[in-house]
Amino acid sequence: MSERLTIYHIEGRRSFRVIWLCEELSIPYELVFKRGDILGSLVTIREVHPLMPVSPTVRLDGELFVESGAIVEVLQARYGKGRLAPSVDSADYPFHVQWMHFAEGSAMARFVTTFTVAQAMGVTVDKLPSGYRAGGNITEMITVGALGIFDYMEDFLSKHAYFGGAQFTTADIMMHYSIRGAKLAVWVDSSDFPRIAAWRANVESRPAFKRATAAATPGGADEYGMPADVPFPPSVVRPPARRST
């Protein structure tokens, strides 16, 4: 690299994806954040990138960039040397690209929408009108709910070892954050889905994942990937509802 990559980070946020990728590909990076101080880390980002203070923000070749998926894609293309992405003519490549985009464009979009609707209505996710969270009733005609998203992922993993297809790819890095965060946003527990749970155990056993976790959350990470030494207010974190059968 012509210049050391700088990652402006907030603990528990999407910048973890970039850190994990760097650990997988041995890309040197500088991590900038205030440990145990989520607001302080955001202020730091705002100082360097006031028009779009989000995490991740990275400095690469003297320029600032945002969007975790785009950053991951650029770094893999430049420094992957064929690693962590299938060849474009392989059968797995379309799957890899789909899940790279699905992580934010479909999964997180629906999870955040559900969470936001609950907040706007002044209720917790489990108190939303019947069917909204699951994608049933009237919403079934409009969009797939959180449980439907998980059913779709579970079905895919019944036929493929990874979201990237036969091999671990950056699609798995992208999807991991969305799946782990679903328990916090919409109370869907990935342990209720055997294939997703097995996939999580597999990717989280990777040495690069463990190194990234140690770098991104030096005080330890909780089950949501949030810093264990910065507890959420009780009104935010609640016991997740089990998936109905």
N, C-alpha and C positions, 0 to 999 in steps of 0.2 A: 504494500500500500504506500502511496506517495505521502499520505498524511495519516496520522493516528486517528482512528474513528472515535468521536466523542458521542456518548449516549447520555442525554439528559433524561433522567429516570425518576419515577415516583414508585415507591414500593407498592406492590400489588397491582400494578397497572400493565398495560399492553407492552410497555418497554421490555418486560420480561421475555417476550418473544425474540426480540433482537439480541438480548444478552445470551439467551439459550443458543441461538444460531451461531453467534460468535464463538461460543465455547465448543460447539460441534465442529466448526471449521477452523478453529485456532486462529481467529482473526483478532489481532491486538486491538484493544479498545480502552478508552478512559470512561469511567462511570462517574457521572456528576449527579449527586442528590444529597439531601440532608436526612441522615438516618433517623428514623422514628419521628419524622416531621413531614407529613404529607403536604400540608399547606406551605411549609417552608420550601419544599422541593418545587412546588408549583410556582412560587414566587421567583425562584431561581430561573425556571424556564421562561417565565414572563419577562425577565430582565434581558434574556438573550434573543427571545422571539416573541415580542409583544403582540404581533398581529394574530398569532395562532399558538398560544401557549398550551400545548398538549403533550402528553407522554404516550409514545416516545417522540422526542425531537432529537435528531442527530445532526452532527456536523461532519460532512464528508467532502473532501476536496475543497474545503473553504466555504461550502454552501450548507444551509440549513434545510432539512427535509423532515416531513411528518408522514403519518400513515404507516402503521406497523407492517401491513401486508406489502406495501410498495417497498419499504426499506428492506424487508426480508428478501423480496424478489431481486432487488438490485444487488444486494450483498451476495446472494447465492449465485447469481449470474456472473458476477465479477470474480469471485474468489472460491466458488464451489469446485471448480475443475471437474465437473461431472458428478459431484457428490450432492446428495439430498434433493435431486430432481431427476425424474426419468427422462430418457431421451425423447425428443419431440415426436419421433416416429414409433414409439412404443405404444402398446395397448393401454398402459397405465397412465400415459401423459394426460389424456382428457380428464381422468379421475383426479389426478393431482391438481390440475388447474381448477376444476370445479370446486374442490374442497378448500383450496387456497382462498377462493372468493366467498364460498358458502359461510365460512367462519364468521365473517362480519356482515356480509350482504344479506344472509338469511337467518342464521342462528342468532347472532347477537342482536340483530335488528328486531327480531321478534321477542327475544327475552327482554330487551330494554323497553320496547313498546308496552309489553305486558306490565312490567314493573312501573313504568311511568303512568299508565292508566290507573293502576291501583293507588299510586301516590296522589293523582289528581282527584280520585274519588274519595280519598281519605280513608282507605281501607288497606288491609294487608292482602297479599296476593291470593290467599285462600278464600278471601271474602268477595272476590270478583263475581259478577253475575255468572250463573251456572253455564259452563261450557267455554267461557272466554279463554281461560288458561289452557284448557285441553284442546281448543280449536273446534269444539262441538257446537251444536245448535246453529244459530245464525252465523257465527264466525266461521263455521266449517265451510260455508259457501264463499268466504272471502279470503281466508288465509289458513295456514297450518299453525296450530298452537304449539306451545312449548313441548308438550308430551309427543305430539306428532313429529316434531323435529328429532326428538330422541328415538322414536320408533324408526324413523328413516335412517338415522345413523347406525342404529343397532342392526338393521337389515343389511346395510352395506358391509359392516364388519363381519357379518356372517359369511360373506363371500370373499373378503379381502383381509389380509393381515393388518394393513395400515390404510389410512385415508389416502396415502400416496400410491396405494396399490400393493404390490408385492413387497416393497421396501419402504423403510422409514424415509420420509421426505419433509420438506418445509411445510407441506400441507398438514402434517401431524403437529408441527409446532404451532401453526395457526389455530388448529382445531382444539388443541389442549386447553388454551386459555378460555375459549368459549364454553367448553364442556365443564371445566372446573368452576367457572363463574356462574353457571346456571343455578347451582345450588343456593347461591347468595341472592341472585336476582329473582328467580321464579320458583325456588324450592324444589327443583327436580334434582334428585340424587342419582348420580351416575352409577352408584353401587346397585341400584335397582335393575340395571340393564347388564346382564352377564358379559356380553361381548365388549361393551364399552368399558366395563370395569376391568376386564382382562387387558384390553388395549392400554388403559391408563397405567396399570401396574407395570406393563412392559416398557412403555416410553419413559415413565418416571424412574425406572431402574437404570437408565442410561447415565454413565458417568458425567456427561456434559450437562444433563438436566440437574444433577446434584450440585455441580460446580456453579451453574447459573443461579440456582436457588440460594446458595451460600453467598454469592456476590450480590444478588438483588435484594435479599432480605437477611442481612447479617444477624439480626436478632431472632431468626427463625421464621418460618411461614406456617400459618394455620391451614386448615383444610380447604380454605377458599383461595390460598395463595397470597393472602394478605399478611402483612407483618404481624407476627405473634405478639410483639411487644408494643403494638399500638392498637388497643382494643376498640372495637366499634361501639357506638352508643347502643344500649339495650334495645332502643326502638328500631334499630336498623337490622340487627341480626336476630333471627328467630329460628326455632327448630324447624327444619324443613318437613313438609308433609310427605308421607310415603306415597308412592305411586299406587293408585287404585288398580285392582285386578278385575 
